[in-house]
Amino acid sequence: MGPRAGSSTRPIGALMETAGFEAIEISDVTEDFTATAQAWFDAFAARERELRPVLRDEFDDRQRGRREMIAAVEEGLLQRLLVSASAPTD
């Protein structure tokens, strides 16, 4: 579903500042991530007859993973952020 131990009691911006990064920009891309995961799920489901013989058990694994990610976002357990910053120029 996501990286292990990816939670913190401090916001990502504060962690980046503490690490010395500058010009920190954080964008929440969770909505786009979820739409993409749903589109992949739907596309695979629509083409299951063609994909299952090629992917075999991996077909189910991929679909299960997508369902889990979508559910985790809907339950407020998963968020996707795009973070950019500059390293200090010292």
Residue pairs with C-beta under 8 A, 6 or more apart in sequence:
1 65
1 68
1 69
1 72
1 77
1 78
2 69
2 72
2 78
8 15
10 18
12 26
12 81
12 83
13 24
13 26
16 24
16 83
16 85
17 24
20 87
20 88
21 85
21 86
21 87
21 88
22 85
22 86
22 87
22 88
22 89
23 84
23 85
23 86
24 83
24 84
24 85
25 83
25 84
25 85
26 81
26 82
26 83
27 81
27 82
27 83
28 79
28 80
28 81
29 80
29 81
29 82
30 73
30 78
30 79
30 80
30 81
32 80
33 69
33 73
33 80
34 69
34 70
34 73
34 74
37 66
37 69
37 70
38 66
38 70
40 66
41 63
41 66
41 67
41 70
44 51
44 59
44 62
44 63
44 66
45 63
48 59
51 59
52 59
55 62
69 78
72 78
73 79
